[in-house]
Amino acid sequence: MPLNCSYHLNLKEKPGFLLDRKFNRVFKNEDPLAYHSKLRRYESTPLILLPRLAKSMGIKELYIKDESRRFRQNTFKTLGASFAIYKYLEANPGKHIFCTATDGNHGRSVAWAAKMNKQKAVIFVPADTAISRIKNIKKQRGKVIVVDGDYDAAVARARDEAERNGYVLMQDMSWEGYVEIPTLITTGYKTMMMELEELLHAPREPLIDFVFLQSGVGTWASSVVAYYRNRYPKNMPMIIAVEPLNSDSLLESIRQDRVSKTKGSQQTLMSGLNCGTPSHLAWKILKDGVDLFLAIPDDYAIKAMQNLYFPFRNDTQIFAGESGAAGLGGLTALAYEESLEKVKKKIGLNRQSRVLIFNTEGVTDPDNFEELIIRETEV
């Protein structure tokens, strides 16, 4: 039974794709790896080759960069939050209260980075945030405030409270007049790409053909695209942005040719990607830098989690949360869904393809994880 993904092909000539000069002045010239490498418990996250899973997907090579143990916080978002807070405190020393809205991982990371710098943090979460994610934030001494509404409502509340109380808003999305902090967060994520320079990012051309990027507000995805635009302006790998079918704000935005809120129900298990509206800063990069916008049903992300947890013989086991596995979910959809056969041919995904995927989070909601890895899917 087909699961009916949605997509938009966005094949454009990459040499004509330009980054905003003000943004790129920061992104290109800052070296977040130099900062992160000095932090306690820093280590480059592993790049894992999964040959058996690659063969089952009908491709030549499948690489997964596993962020599930980054700084023992189980998420890549520690990179963006820590670098942005470091740069803010460098320019504004003293005591501050940092605040943000989150579905879990970003707020946990802001609280962790604030505590590391002996600062305070106030974190606003949507009403349906998992209890385990709230507990993870509190473990980092973050004050949690539950907002009656979705992620966008939590962002609006964080903005209001920051202005009213003098908090420093550390939001990982941008809007008109709010770009400096999101630019620093986007730049912080560049560390994981720099870690690949000894492995997949050769001087003249990348050693991969496709990169799958799960996307919520799009900030992390825009960091990856900006990195490739700077490093390989004439031969970028093909970029596929993957998001939940019921929370497809990027896909809606490309259809409308402007930043737009999803028309979906926002009922998805991929809670880390359940963001109703993209970041303005990220959208400026993604609208020209992404080759295929793909929205997938939850079952593909669940199947990806299961394929990583119950690996093929001799492949490495990987613990991935439902959002962390979404990139692989996108590849799984292209491998198995008949309705995507034409788009698969158009982008050239075949048995000679080398694919890079990121596991952006580990097990951040243990109860949900235990249920999902044994759930039957339609894939």
C-alpha positions as CSV (number, residue, x, y, z in Angstrom):
1,M,0.0,0.0,0.0
2,P,1.6,3.3,-1.1
3,L,2.1,5.9,1.7
4,N,1.8,8.9,-0.6
5,C,4.7,11.3,-0.1
6,S,4.6,14.8,-1.4
7,Y,7.5,16.5,-3.2
8,H,8.7,19.4,-5.3
9,L,11.6,19.2,-7.7
10,N,13.7,22.3,-7.6
11,L,16.5,21.5,-10.0
12,K,18.3,24.8,-10.6
13,E,21.7,25.8,-11.9
14,K,23.8,26.0,-8.7
15,P,26.5,28.4,-10.1
16,G,23.8,31.1,-10.0
17,F,23.0,30.4,-6.3
18,L,24.4,33.2,-4.1
19,L,24.4,33.6,-0.3
20,D,23.6,36.8,1.5
21,R,26.8,38.7,1.9
22,K,26.2,39.8,5.5
23,F,25.3,36.3,6.5
24,N,28.2,34.7,4.7
25,R,30.7,37.2,6.1
26,V,30.1,35.5,9.5
27,F,29.4,32.0,8.3
28,K,32.4,31.7,6.0
29,N,35.0,33.4,8.3
30,E,34.1,32.0,11.7
31,D,35.7,28.7,12.9
32,P,33.3,27.1,15.3
33,L,35.4,23.9,15.3
34,A,38.2,25.7,17.0
35,Y,35.8,26.7,19.8
36,H,34.0,23.4,20.1
37,S,37.2,21.3,20.2
38,K,38.3,23.1,23.4
39,L,35.1,22.1,25.2
40,R,35.0,19.3,27.8
41,R,33.9,16.0,26.3
42,Y,34.4,17.2,22.8
43,E,35.1,14.5,20.2
44,S,34.3,14.3,16.5
45,T,31.1,12.3,16.0
46,P,31.6,9.1,14.0
47,L,31.0,8.6,10.3
48,I,29.6,5.2,9.8
49,L,29.4,3.2,6.5
50,L,26.4,0.9,6.2
51,P,27.1,-1.3,3.1
52,R,24.3,-3.8,3.6
53,L,21.6,-1.2,4.2
54,A,23.0,0.7,1.1
55,K,22.6,-2.4,-1.0
56,S,19.0,-2.9,0.2
57,M,18.3,0.8,-0.8
58,G,19.7,0.3,-4.3
59,I,22.7,2.6,-3.9
60,K,26.4,2.2,-3.9
61,E,27.4,3.7,-0.5
62,L,25.5,5.0,2.5
63,Y,27.3,7.1,5.1
64,I,25.7,8.2,8.4
65,K,27.2,10.9,10.6
66,D,26.0,10.0,14.0
67,E,25.3,13.0,16.3
68,S,23.5,10.9,18.9
69,R,26.3,11.2,21.4
70,R,27.4,14.8,20.8
71,F,28.6,16.2,24.2
72,R,26.6,13.4,25.8
73,Q,23.4,15.5,25.1
74,N,22.2,13.2,22.3
75,T,21.7,16.0,19.8
76,F,23.6,18.1,17.2
77,K,21.9,21.2,18.5
78,T,24.5,21.7,21.2
79,L,26.8,22.9,18.5
80,G,24.6,25.9,17.5
81,A,23.5,26.9,20.9
82,S,26.9,26.8,22.5
83,F,28.7,28.7,19.8
84,A,26.0,31.4,19.7
85,I,26.1,31.9,23.5
86,Y,29.9,31.9,23.5
87,K,29.9,34.7,20.8
88,Y,27.2,36.7,22.6
89,L,29.1,36.6,25.9
90,E,32.3,37.5,24.2
91,A,30.7,40.7,23.0
92,N,28.5,41.2,26.1
93,P,30.2,39.9,29.2
94,G,28.3,39.6,32.5
95,K,25.3,37.8,33.8
96,H,22.3,37.1,31.5
97,I,19.2,35.1,31.2
98,F,18.9,33.3,27.9
99,C,15.5,32.1,26.6
100,T,14.2,30.2,23.7
101,A,11.3,28.2,22.4
102,T,11.8,24.6,21.6
103,D,10.3,21.2,20.9
104,G,13.0,19.7,23.1
105,N,16.5,19.5,21.7
106,H,17.3,23.1,21.1
107,G,16.0,24.1,24.5
108,R,18.0,21.4,26.2
109,S,21.1,22.7,24.3
110,V,20.5,26.3,25.3
111,A,20.1,25.3,28.9
112,W,23.2,23.2,28.8
113,A,25.3,25.9,27.2
114,A,24.0,28.5,29.6
115,K,24.8,26.3,32.6
116,M,28.3,25.7,31.2
117,N,28.8,29.5,31.1
118,K,27.3,30.0,34.6
119,Q,24.2,31.7,33.1
120,K,20.5,31.1,33.5
121,A,18.0,29.8,30.9
122,V,14.2,30.0,30.5
123,I,12.8,27.5,28.0
124,F,9.3,27.7,26.4
125,V,7.8,24.5,25.1
126,P,4.6,23.6,23.2
127,A,1.8,22.0,25.1
128,D,2.4,18.5,23.6
129,T,6.1,18.3,24.4
130,A,7.1,14.9,25.8
131,I,7.7,14.8,29.5
132,S,11.1,13.2,29.0
133,R,12.2,16.1,26.8
134,I,11.1,18.5,29.6
135,K,13.0,16.5,32.1
136,N,16.1,16.7,30.0
137,I,15.9,20.5,29.9
138,K,15.4,20.6,33.7
139,K,18.5,18.4,34.2
140,Q,20.4,21.3,32.7
141,R,18.9,23.7,35.2
142,G,16.7,25.3,32.6
143,K,13.4,26.8,33.8
144,V,10.6,25.3,31.7
145,I,7.4,27.1,30.8
146,V,4.7,25.2,29.0
147,V,2.8,27.2,26.4
148,D,-0.8,26.5,25.4
149,G,-0.3,26.0,21.7
150,D,2.1,24.7,19.0
151,Y,5.8,25.5,18.3
152,D,4.9,28.8,16.7
153,A,2.9,29.8,19.7
154,A,5.9,29.0,21.9
155,V,8.2,31.1,19.7
156,A,5.8,34.1,20.0
157,R,5.7,33.7,23.8
158,A,9.5,33.5,24.0
159,R,9.8,36.7,22.0
160,D,7.3,38.5,24.2
161,E,8.9,37.4,27.4
162,A,12.3,38.3,26.2
163,E,11.2,41.8,25.4
164,R,9.3,42.2,28.6
165,N,11.9,40.8,31.0
166,G,15.2,41.7,29.3
167,Y,16.0,38.1,28.4
168,V,18.5,37.3,25.6
169,L,16.5,35.5,23.0
170,M,18.5,32.5,21.7
171,Q,16.1,31.3,19.0
172,D,17.2,29.0,16.2
173,M,14.9,30.6,13.6
174,S,14.8,34.2,12.3
175,W,12.3,36.8,11.2
176,E,12.5,40.4,10.0
177,G,14.9,42.2,12.3
178,Y,16.1,39.1,14.1
179,V,19.0,37.6,12.3
180,E,22.2,38.0,14.3
181,I,21.7,35.2,16.8
182,P,20.2,32.8,14.2
183,T,23.3,33.5,12.0
184,L,25.6,32.5,14.9
185,I,23.6,29.3,15.6
186,T,23.7,28.4,11.9
187,T,27.5,29.0,11.9
188,G,27.9,26.8,15.0
189,Y,26.4,23.9,13.2
190,K,29.2,24.1,10.6
191,T,31.5,22.2,13.0
192,M,30.0,18.8,12.0
193,M,30.7,19.6,8.3
194,M,34.3,20.6,9.1
195,E,34.8,17.3,10.9
196,L,34.1,15.6,7.5
197,E,36.9,17.4,5.7
198,E,39.3,14.5,6.4
199,L,36.8,11.9,5.3
200,L,34.3,12.9,2.6
201,H,35.0,16.6,1.8
202,A,38.1,16.3,-0.4
203,P,39.7,19.6,-1.6
204,R,38.3,19.6,-5.2
205,E,35.0,17.7,-4.9
206,P,32.9,15.9,-2.4
207,L,33.1,12.1,-2.2
208,I,29.3,11.9,-2.0
209,D,26.6,12.6,-4.6
210,F,23.5,13.1,-2.4
211,V,22.9,14.6,1.0
212,F,19.6,14.1,2.8
213,L,18.7,16.8,5.4
214,Q,15.8,16.5,7.8
215,S,14.2,20.0,8.3
216,G,12.1,21.7,10.8
217,V,12.5,25.5,10.7
218,G,15.4,24.8,8.3
219,T,18.3,26.4,10.3
220,W,20.5,23.3,10.4
221,A,19.7,22.3,6.8
222,S,20.6,25.9,5.7
223,S,24.0,25.5,7.5
224,V,24.8,22.4,5.5
225,V,23.7,24.0,2.2
226,A,25.8,27.1,2.9
227,Y,28.8,25.0,3.8
228,Y,28.6,23.2,0.4
229,R,28.0,26.4,-1.5
230,N,31.2,27.9,-0.1
231,R,33.3,24.8,-0.4
232,Y,32.1,23.4,-3.7
233,P,30.4,26.3,-5.6
234,K,30.6,24.5,-9.0
235,N,30.0,20.9,-7.9
236,M,27.7,20.8,-4.9
237,P,26.2,17.4,-4.1
238,M,22.5,17.1,-4.7
239,I,20.5,18.2,-1.6
240,I,17.2,16.6,-0.6
241,A,15.3,18.3,2.3
242,V,13.0,15.9,4.2
243,E,10.1,16.9,6.5
244,P,7.0,15.4,7.9
245,L,4.0,15.1,5.6
246,N,1.7,16.7,8.1
247,S,4.2,19.6,8.9
248,D,5.6,20.5,5.5
249,S,6.3,24.2,5.9
250,L,9.3,24.1,3.5
251,L,7.3,22.3,0.8
252,E,4.4,24.8,1.3
253,S,6.8,27.7,1.1
254,I,8.4,26.5,-2.2
255,R,4.9,26.1,-3.6
256,Q,3.9,29.6,-2.6
257,D,7.3,31.1,-3.4
258,R,7.5,32.8,0.0
259,V,7.8,31.8,3.7
260,S,4.5,30.1,4.5
261,K,2.9,28.1,7.3
262,T,2.1,24.5,6.7
263,K,-1.5,23.6,5.9
264,G,-1.0,20.2,7.5
265,S,-2.4,19.0,10.8
266,Q,1.1,19.1,12.5
267,Q,0.2,15.7,13.9
268,T,3.5,13.9,13.5
269,L,5.8,11.6,15.5
270,M,8.8,13.5,14.2
271,S,8.4,16.1,17.0
272,G,11.7,17.7,16.4
273,L,10.6,18.6,12.9
274,N,7.1,19.7,13.8
275,C,7.6,23.4,13.1
276,G,4.8,25.3,11.4
277,T,6.8,28.0,9.7
278,P,10.4,28.1,8.3
279,S,13.1,30.5,9.5
280,H,13.3,33.5,7.1
281,L,17.1,33.4,7.1
282,A,17.1,29.6,6.4
283,W,14.5,30.0,3.7
284,K,16.7,32.4,1.7
285,I,19.3,29.7,1.5
286,L,17.1,26.6,1.0
287,K,14.8,28.0,-1.7
288,D,17.7,27.9,-4.2
289,G,20.1,25.4,-2.6
290,V,17.7,22.4,-2.2
291,D,17.2,20.2,-5.3
292,L,14.2,18.2,-3.9
293,F,11.8,19.1,-1.2
294,L,10.3,15.8,0.1
295,A,7.6,15.3,2.7
296,I,7.2,11.8,4.2
297,P,4.6,10.0,6.4
298,D,5.7,9.0,9.8
299,D,6.0,5.3,8.8
300,Y,9.1,6.0,6.7
301,A,10.9,7.6,9.7
302,I,9.9,4.7,11.9
303,K,11.2,2.2,9.4
304,A,14.5,4.1,9.3
305,M,14.7,4.0,13.1
306,Q,14.2,0.2,12.9
307,N,16.7,-0.4,10.2
308,L,19.3,1.4,12.3
309,Y,18.4,-0.3,15.5
310,F,18.1,-3.8,14.0
311,P,20.9,-3.5,11.4
312,F,21.7,-5.8,8.5
313,R,24.4,-8.4,9.3
314,N,27.8,-6.7,9.8
315,D,26.3,-3.2,9.6
316,T,26.8,-1.0,12.8
317,Q,23.8,-0.5,15.1
318,I,22.8,3.1,15.5
319,F,20.3,4.6,18.0
320,A,18.2,7.2,16.3
321,G,15.2,9.1,17.5
322,E,12.2,9.7,15.2
323,S,13.5,13.0,14.0
324,G,17.1,11.9,13.9
325,A,16.2,9.1,11.5
326,A,14.0,11.3,9.2
327,G,16.8,11.8,6.6
328,L,17.1,8.1,6.2
329,G,13.3,8.0,6.1
330,G,13.5,10.2,3.0
331,L,15.9,7.8,1.3
332,T,13.7,4.9,2.3
333,A,10.7,6.5,0.7
334,L,12.7,7.1,-2.6
335,A,13.8,3.5,-2.5
336,Y,10.4,1.9,-1.9
337,E,7.6,4.2,-3.0
338,E,6.4,3.6,-6.5
339,S,5.0,7.1,-6.9
340,L,8.5,8.5,-6.4
341,E,10.1,6.4,-9.2
342,K,10.1,9.2,-11.7
343,V,11.6,11.8,-9.4
344,K,14.2,9.2,-8.4
345,K,15.3,8.9,-12.0
346,K,15.2,12.6,-12.6
347,I,17.6,13.3,-9.7
348,G,19.8,10.4,-10.7
349,L,19.6,8.3,-7.5
350,N,20.8,4.8,-8.6
351,R,23.1,1.9,-7.9
352,Q,26.2,4.1,-8.4
353,S,25.1,6.8,-5.9
354,R,27.0,7.7,-2.8
355,V,24.7,9.1,-0.1
356,L,25.4,11.0,3.1
357,I,22.8,11.1,5.9
358,F,22.9,12.6,9.4
359,N,21.4,11.0,12.6
360,T,20.7,14.3,14.3
361,E,19.5,12.9,17.6
362,G,19.7,9.8,19.7
363,V,17.1,8.6,22.1
364,T,15.6,11.7,23.6
365,D,12.2,10.2,24.4
366,P,12.9,6.6,25.7
367,D,9.3,5.5,26.2
368,N,8.3,6.5,22.6
369,F,11.5,5.0,21.2
370,E,10.8,1.6,22.8
371,E,7.3,1.6,21.3
372,L,8.4,2.7,17.8
373,I,11.2,0.3,17.2
374,I,8.7,-2.6,17.5
375,R,5.8,-1.0,15.7
376,E,4.6,-2.5,12.5
377,T,4.7,-0.2,9.5
378,E,3.3,-0.2,6.0
379,V,6.7,0.2,4.4
